Amino acid sequence: MRQRTSGPSDRPPPTRHRPRAAALAARMLCVLVAGATAGCASLASPTAEVGADRMTDPRPARDGGTLTIALKSDPDKLDPTLASTAVGRTVFTAMCEKLYDVDAENRIVPQLAAAPPTTGDGGRTVTIKLRRGVRFADGTRMDAKAVKTSLDRHRTLTGSVRASELKPLTSVRAVGDDTVRLRLAKPYVPLLALLADRAGMVMSPTALKRHGKGFASHPTCVGPFRYAERVVGDRIVLDKDPNYYDADAVHLRRVIYRTITDGNVRLANLQSGDIQMGDQMDPVQVGRALTEPGLQLFHSPSLGYYGLTLNIGNTKGAGAPPGRIDTPIARDARVREAFDLSLDRDLINTIVFQGRYRPTCGPLPSGTPYATGSRCPARDLAKAKRLLKAAKVTTPVRVRLQISTTPEDNRLGQVIQAMAKEAGFAVSLTPTEFATGLEHSRAGDFQAATTNWSGRLDPAGNIDVFAGTGGAQNYGGLSDPAIDRLIAEGGATAAEPARKKIYARLVERVRAAHTVLYLIQPTNYVSVTKKVAGLKVFGDGLIRVKDAGYVKGGS
């Protein structure tokens, strides 16, 4: 999906609250303050505007130095085949390049590939020419056989998160040293976008052979930086890779990623100089950072969403055949719809996110070619109560909501808890460390969970693995033959007008299932000291540090 550059007219309009909503907003603020999650001043409407989107810093950088980046959560396995977190993608951006990448205009461009792919046999073959003279961090030469090894591993390794993404890919053949030919069971339009993400990351075959499933502890790829060490829950250290094909353009000597889940602590560390960059900054901290003369802000519209995943059939783990879960919210779509109708997205955006994001009720971001443009249903407590009555459930309906341990998720959970209570739900919050929560979601050990998806360029990347039967990230256990058929049609249809119609029907069907309640389209916010130049943060939200460094002439 190509994300157009937004201007002032693309900013979320100010929210006008009805008297009942205003009263609820006041109560929410009191709850949040009483819970010591933030003070009244920090949760008030923002007074500083962030301005137009900013994704790059063209200032020249000098060589040398260490850059420390604070991540919102701890990455999962540093293995492109098995990984599934946004923070992991940020780390991979510095150490594991892909066949293709994304530019500032959200266009797909060659990275380890030498040119755009060519297709044949009605779209069933895809031929990719590779960049020459490339070596992995261990010195192994990257060639067509190495690419085949990685793609085959993505497709076939037990537990691969890439397997469902690459399901239409039936074989990979090395044609000489610098060409790979992919064979598909059917034309598959999302393939190129997938090869611009983890499915396109190429790993050293030498390291794969040596370490096998332990590759995550010895990740070896092609990138401006190479893996040095990891202390789980604390830091990941990367050093400049002298084997990198463009090493002369890399300025920094070392990059350190530190896990700091609390946005207030990330900002305090920025102010003190202990870190130089804060990723995924909370809107509360964004407002405070805008007043700091020594900091700069990078921001761009996200391709993803915040929402809730409701477990209706995940009894044996994501990707396994769905089973029966005997809870009101799992048994009856009317109960899930009632839960959805109890939520006021505008108010959530105002209270939790300071109005800096955009309310949404679908998986495809606004401002992109496949955005549906449909309006979200307003909060409707009367209808929600009627649905619960029709479903013949005992109220209050108890729902256990898994949230992460960040202050932002705590605020979101408390607001959802209070809103849903007015419709007849009793929501209990289960704060869970990020990596543990991810494992619970995969295993189906949850009733409801907050979801934060960073988004993908192609619309399939925001829907297929979450809503398709057997999808690797279908944590809710949804299985609907009509959805599966539309996913297949969307993947095989190249003409954009026809594909738009398919995805409009698909989004409508997914929304009707109410297994993912889409709430907010966020903005990517990264706060950085002004001493750092050359940084790039595009629509995918990933921090690109290849060209980054300390400002020439700076201290």
FIBAVO-333548 format. One record per residue (C-alpha): y negated, z negated, x negated; residue in one letter. Coordinates in steps of 0.25 Angstrom, whole numbers, plus 2048, in hexadecimal, padded with zeros to 3 digits. Layout:
   north    up   east   residuo
       Y     Z      X         A
...
This chain:
   north    up   east   residuo
     800   800    800         M
     7F3   804    7FA         R
     7E9   7F9    7FB         Q
     7DB   7FE    7FD         R
     7CF   7F7    7F6         T
     7C9   7ED    800         S
     7BA   7EB    802         G
     7B2   7E1    80A         P
     7B7   7E7    817         S
     7C5   7E3    813         D
     7C3   7D5    812         R
     7C8   7CC    81D         P
     7BE   7CA    828         P
     7B9   7BC    82B         P
     7C2   7B5    835         T
     7BC   7B0    842         R
     7C4   7A4    847         H
     7C6   7A1    856         R
     7C2   792    85A         P
     7D1   78E    85A         R
     7D3   795    84C         A
     7C7   78E    847         A
     7CC   781    84B         A
     7DA   784    845         L
     7D2   788    838         A
     7CB   77B    837         A
     7D8   773    839         R
     7DF   77C    82E         M
     7D4   778    824         L
     7D5   76A    827         C
     7E5   76B    825         V
     7E3   772    818         L
     7D8   768    813         V
     7E1   75C    818         A
     7EC   762    810         G
     7E4   763    803         A
     7E7   771    801         T
     7D8   775    800         A
     7CB   76F    803         G
     7C2   774    80F         C
     7B8   77B    805         A
     7C3   783    7FF         S
     7C9   787    80C         L
     7BC   78C    812         A
     7B8   79A    814         S
     7B6   7A1    807         P
     7A7   7A2    803         T
     7AA   7AB    7F6         A
     7AE   7BA    7F9         E
     7B8   7C0    7EF         V
     7B1   7CE    7F0         G
     7B8   7DC    7EF         A
     7C6   7DD    7EA         D
     7C7   7DB    7DA         R
     7D4   7DF    7D3         M
     7D0   7E3    7C5         T
     7C8   7DE    7B9         D
     7C4   7E9    7B0         P
     7BE   7E0    7A5         R
     7C4   7E3    797         P
     7CD   7D8    792         A
     7D0   7D3    784         R
     7DD   7D1    77E         D
     7E4   7C4    77D         G
     7E5   7B7    785         G
     7EE   7B1    78F         T
     7EB   7B2    79E         L
     7F1   7A8    7A7         T
     7F3   7AB    7B6         I
     7F6   7A1    7C1         A
     800   7A6    7CC         L
     800   7A0    7DA         K
     80F   79E    7D9         S
     81B   79E    7CF         D
     821   7AC    7CE         P
     830   7AE    7D1         D
     83A   7B5    7C8         K
     833   7BE    7BD         L
     83D   7C9    7C1         D
     838   7D5    7C8         P
     845   7D7    7CF         T
     846   7C8    7D5         L
     837   7C5    7D6         A
     82F   7C4    7E3         S
     822   7BC    7E1         T
     814   7C1    7E0         A
     811   7B8    7D4         V
     81D   7BE    7CD         G
     817   7CC    7CF         R
     80A   7C7    7C9         T
     812   7C3    7BC         V
     81A   7D0    7BC         F
     80E   7D8    7BC         T
     80B   7D3    7AE         A
     819   7D5    7A8         M
     822   7DE    7B1         C
     81B   7EC    7B4         E
     821   7F5    7BF         K
     823   804    7C0         L
     817   804    7C9         Y
     80B   7FB    7CB         D
     7FF   7FA    7D5         V
     7F0   7FD    7D1         D
     7E3   7F7    7D6         A
     7E4   801    7E2         E
     7F2   7FD    7E6         N
     7F7   80A    7E1         R
     805   80B    7DB         I
     804   80F    7CC         V
     80E   811    7C1         P
     810   806    7B7         Q
     81D   807    7B0         L
     81F   814    7B7         A
     818   820    7B1         A
     814   827    7BE         A
     816   826    7CD         P
     824   828    7D1         P
     829   836    7D6         T
     832   837    7E2         T
     83D   841    7E6         G
     848   843    7F0         D
     840   83F    7FC         G
     83B   832    7F6         G
     849   82E    7F2         R
     847   82F    7E3         T
     83B   829    7DB         V
     839   82D    7CC         T
     831   824    7C3         I
     82C   827    7B5         K
     82A   81C    7AC         L
     81F   818    7A2         R
     824   81B    794         R
     824   811    788         G
     825   804    790         V
     82D   7F8    78B         R
     831   7EB    791         F
     82C   7DE    78C         A
     839   7DD    784         D
     837   7EA    77D         G
     841   7F2    786         T
     83D   800    78A         R
     839   802    798         M
     840   80F    79D         D
     847   815    7A9         A
     853   80D    7A7         K
     84C   800    7A7         A
     845   803    7B4         V
     852   807    7BA         K
     858   7F9    7B5         T
     84C   7F2    7BC         S
     84C   7FA    7C9         L
     85B   7F8    7CA         D
     85A   7E9    7C8         R
     84F   7E8    7D3         H
     859   7EF    7DC         R
     866   7E8    7DA         T
     864   7DB    7D3         L
     869   7CF    7DC         T
     85D   7C8    7E2         G
     853   7D3    7DF         S
     847   7D3    7E7         V
     844   7E1    7E4         R
     852   7E6    7EA         A
     84D   7E7    7F8         S
     840   7EE    7F4         E
     848   7F9    7EC         L
     853   7FA    7F7         K
     851   809    7F9         P
     852   80B    7E9         L
     861   810    7E7         T
     861   814    7D8         S
     858   814    7CC         V
     85B   81F    7C1         R
     855   820    7B3         A
     851   82E    7B0         V
     84E   82F    7A1         G
     846   823    79B         D
     83A   824    7A3         D
     83E   828    7B1         T
     845   820    7BC         V
     849   826    7C9         R
     84B   81E    7D6         L
     854   822    7E1         R
     851   81D    7EF         L
     85A   81C    7FB         A
     84E   821    803         K
     83F   823    800         P
     838   816    7FE         Y
     829   816    7FE         V
     827   807    7F9         P
     82F   80A    7EC         L
     823   80D    7E4         L
     81B   800    7E8         A
     828   7F8    7E5         L
     828   7FE    7D7         L
     81A   7F9    7D5         A
     81F   7EB    7D7         D
     82B   7E3    7D2         R
     835   7EE    7D6         A
     82E   7F7    7CB         G
     82F   7EC    7C0         M
     837   7F0    7B4         V
     83F   7E6    7AC         M
     844   7E7    79E         S
     853   7EB    79F         P
     856   7E3    792         T
     850   7D6    799         A
     858   7D9    7A6         L
     865   7DB    79E         K
     862   7CE    796         R
     85D   7C5    7A0         H
     863   7CA    7AE         G
     85F   7C2    7B9         K
     858   7B9    7B0         G
     84D   7C4    7AD         F
     843   7BB    7B5         A
     843   7B2    7A9         S
     841   7BD    79F         H
     839   7C8    7A7         P
     837   7D4    79E         T
     830   7E0    7A3         C
     824   7E9    79F         V
     816   7E3    7A0         G
     80A   7DF    799         P
     810   7D1    797         F
     81E   7CC    795         R
     825   7C0    799         Y
     823   7B4    790         A
     827   7A7    798         E
     828   7A1    7A5         R
     827   792    7AA         V
     82B   793    7B9         V
     820   78D    7C2         G
     816   78D    7B7         D
     814   799    7AF         R
     818   7A7    7AA         I
     813   7AC    79D         V
     812   7BB    799         L
     80E   7C0    78B         D
     809   7CE    788         K
     814   7D8    786         D
     812   7E0    779         P
     81D   7EA    77E         N
     815   7EE    78B         Y
     811   7FC    78B         Y
     802   7F9    78D         D
     801   7ED    785         A
     7F4   7F1    77E         D
     7ED   7F0    78C         A
     7F2   7E1    78E         V
     7E8   7D7    78A         H
     7EE   7C9    78D         L
     7F8   7C3    783         R
     7FE   7BA    78E         R
     7FE   7B8    79D         V
     802   7AB    7A3         I
     806   7A9    7B2         Y
     805   79B    7B7         R
     809   796    7C5         T
     7FE   78E    7CC         I
     801   78D    7DA         T
     7F4   786    7DF         D
     7E8   78F    7E0         G
     7DF   784    7DD         N
     7E6   781    7D0         V
     7E6   790    7CC         R
     7D7   790    7CE         L
     7D5   783    7C6         A
     7DD   789    7BB         N
     7D4   796    7BB         L
     7C7   78D    7BB         Q
     7CC   785    7AF         S
     7D1   792    7A7         G
     7E0   78D    7A7         D
     7E3   79A    7AE         I
     7DC   7A7    7AF         Q
     7E1   7AD    7BB         M
     7E5   7A8    7C9         G
     7EE   7B1    7D1         D
     7EF   7B1    7E1         Q
     7E3   7A8    7E2         M
     7E2   7A0    7EF         D
     7D6   7A4    7F8         P
     7D1   796    7F7         V
     7D1   797    7E7         Q
     7CB   7A5    7E8         V
     7BF   7A0    7EF         G
     7BD   795    7E4         R
     7C0   79F    7D9         A
     7B5   7A8    7DE         L
     7AA   79D    7DA         T
     7B0   79C    7CC         E
     7A7   7A4    7C2         P
     7B2   7A5    7B8         G
     7BC   7AC    7C1         L
     7BE   7B9    7C7         Q
     7C6   7BD    7D3         L
     7D0   7C9    7D5         F
     7D4   7CD    7E3         H
     7DA   7D8    7EB         S
     7E0   7D9    7F9         P
     7EF   7D5    7F9         S
     7FA   7DE    7FE         L
     802   7D2    803         G
     801   7C7    80D         Y
     803   7B8    810         Y
     80C   7B5    81B         G
     818   7AC    820         L
     827   7B0    81F         T
     82F   7AB    82B         L
     83E   7AA    828         N
     846   7B0    833         I
     853   7B4    82C         G
     853   7B1    81E         N
     860   7A8    81D         T
     867   7AE    810         K
     85B   7B2    808         G
     851   7BE    808         A
     858   7CB    808         G
     865   7C6    80F         A
     869   7C9    81D         P
     861   7C0    826         P
     867   7B4    82E         G
     863   7AC    839         R
     859   7A0    838         I
     858   797    844         D
     84A   793    844         T
     840   797    84F         P
     837   79F    846         I
     843   7A7    840         A
     84A   7A9    84E         R
     83F   7AE    856         D
     834   7B8    853         A
     82B   7B2    85E         R
     82A   7A5    856         V
     826   7AC    84A         R
     81C   7B4    851         E
     816   7A7    857         A
     815   7A1    849         F
     80E   7AE    845         D
     804   7AD    851         L
     801   79E    84D         S
     7FA   7A3    840         L
     7EC   7A7    83F         D
     7EB   7B0    833         R
     7DC   7B1    833         D
     7DB   7A2    832         L
     7E6   7A1    828         I
     7DE   7AB    81F         N
     7D1   7A2    821         T
     7D7   795    81F         I
     7E2   797    814         V
     7DC   7A3    80D         F
     7CD   7A1    80F         Q
     7CC   7AF    817         G
     7CE   7B6    80A         R
     7DB   7BD    80E         Y
     7DE   7C6    81A         R
     7E7   7C2    826         P
     7F2   7CB    829         T
     7FF   7CC    831         C
     807   7D7    82A         G
     80C   7DA    81C         P
     804   7E6    819         L
     7F6   7E3    813         P
     7E9   7E8    819         S
     7E2   7F3    812         G
     7EF   7FA    80E         T
     7F4   807    814         P
     7FF   800    81C         Y
     7F7   7F5    822         A
     7FA   7F4    831         T
     7EC   7F0    834         G
     7F2   7E8    840         S
     7EA   7DB    844         R
     7F2   7CE    843         C
     7F4   7C6    850         P
     7EB   7BB    852         A
     7F0   7AD    853         R
     7F6   7AA    860         D
     7FB   79C    863         L
     7FD   79F    872         A
     806   7AA    86F         K
     80D   7A3    864         A
     810   797    86D         K
     815   7A1    878         R
     81F   7A8    86E         L
     824   79A    86A         L
     827   797    878         K
     82E   7A4    87B         A
     836   7A2    86F         A
     83B   794    875         K
     839   78D    868         V
     836   77E    867         T
     828   77B    862         T
     823   778    858         P
     82B   783    851         V
     82D   77D    843         R
     82B   786    837         V
     82D   783    828         R
     823   78B    820         L
     825   78C    811         Q
     818   78D    809         I
     815   78E    7FB         S
     80F   782    7F3         T
     801   789    7F1         T
     7F5   783    7F8         P
     7F3   791    7FF         E
     800   791    805         D
     7FF   782    809         N
     7F2   786    811         R
     7F9   792    817         L
     804   789    81B         G
     7FC   77E    822         Q
     7F4   788    829         V
     800   78F    82F         I
     806   782    832         Q
     7FA   77E    83B         A
     7F8   78B    841         M
     807   78C    845         A
     807   77E    84B         K
     7FD   782    856         E
     808   78D    85B         A
     814   783    85B         G
     819   784    84C         F
     81B   778    843         A
     81A   77E    835         V
     81F   775    829         S
     81A   779    81B         L
     824   77A    810         T
     81C   77C    803         P
     825   782    7F9         T
     823   787    7EA         E
     821   796    7EA         F
     82E   79A    7E2         A
     836   790    7EB         T
     830   795    7F8         G
     834   7A3    7F3         L
     842   79F    7F1         E
     842   798    7FF         H
     83D   7A5    806         S
     847   7AE    7FF         R
     852   7A5    803         A
     84D   7A3    811         G
     84B   795    810         D
     83F   794    818         F
     83A   796    826         Q
     82C   79B    823         A
     825   79E    816         A
     817   7A2    812         T
     817   7B0    80B         T
     80E   7B6    801         N
     811   7C5    7FE         W
     809   7CC    7F4         S
     80B   7D9    7FA         G
     80F   7E7    7F6         R
     808   7F5    7F5         L
     813   7FC    7FF         D
     814   7F6    80D         P
     823   7F5    80B         A
     820   7EA    800         G
     81A   7E1    80A         N
     825   7E3    815         I
     833   7E8    811         D
     839   7DD    808         V
     833   7D2    812         F
     837   7D8    81F         A
     843   7E2    81C         G
     851   7DD    81E         T
     856   7D8    811         G
     848   7D8    80A         G
     848   7D0    7FE         A
     83B   7C8    803         Q
     83F   7C8    811         N
     83F   7B9    811         Y
     83E   7B8    820         G
     84B   7BF    822         G
     845   7C9    82C         L
     84F   7D5    830         S
     84A   7DF    839         D
     851   7ED    83A         P
     844   7F3    83F         A
     83C   7ED    833         I
     847   7F3    82A         D
     846   801    830         R
     836   801    82E         L
     837   7FC    820         I
     841   807    81D         A
     837   811    824         E
     82B   80C    81D         G
     832   80D    80F         G
     836   81B    811         A
     829   821    817         T
     81F   826    80D         A
     815   82C    816         A
     80A   821    818         E
     806   823    826         P
     815   823    82B         A
     817   817    822         R
     80B   80F    828         K
     811   811    836         K
     81F   80B    831         I
     818   7FF    82A         Y
     810   7FC    836         A
     81C   7FB    83F         R
     823   7F3    834         L
     818   7E9    833         V
     818   7E8    842         E
     827   7E5    842         R
     826   7DB    836         V
     81B   7D4    83D         R
     823   7D3    84A         A
     82E   7CC    842         A
     825   7C0    83E         H
     82D   7BD    832         T
     821   7BF    829         V
     814   7BA    82E         L
     809   7C2    827         Y
     7FC   7B9    826         L
     7F3   7BD    81B         I
     7F0   7C9    811         Q
     7EB   7C2    805         P
     7E2   7C7    7F9         T
     7E6   7C6    7EB         N
     7DD   7BC    7E4         Y
     7DE   7BA    7D5         V
     7D3   7B1    7CE         S
     7D1   7B4    7BF         V
     7C8   7AE    7B4         T
     7BD   7B8    7B0         K
     7C2   7B7    7A2         K
     7CD   7C1    7A6         V
     7CC   7D0    7A7         A
     7D4   7DC    7AA         G
     7DC   7D5    7B6         L
     7E1   7DE    7C1         K
     7E6   7D8    7CF         V
     7E9   7E3    7D9         F
     7ED   7E3    7E8         G
     7FB   7DF    7E4         D
     7F5   7D2    7E0         G
     7FC   7D2    7D2         L
     7F4   7CE    7C6         I
     7F4   7D9    7BB         R
     7F1   7D3    7AD         V
     7F5   7DF    7A4         K
     7E6   7E2    7A2         D
     7E1   7D4    7A3         A
     7DB   7CC    798         G
     7CF   7C3    794         Y
     7C2   7CA    795         V
     7BD   7D0    788         K
     7B2   7C7    781         G
     7B6   7BB    78A         G
     7BB   7AE    785         S
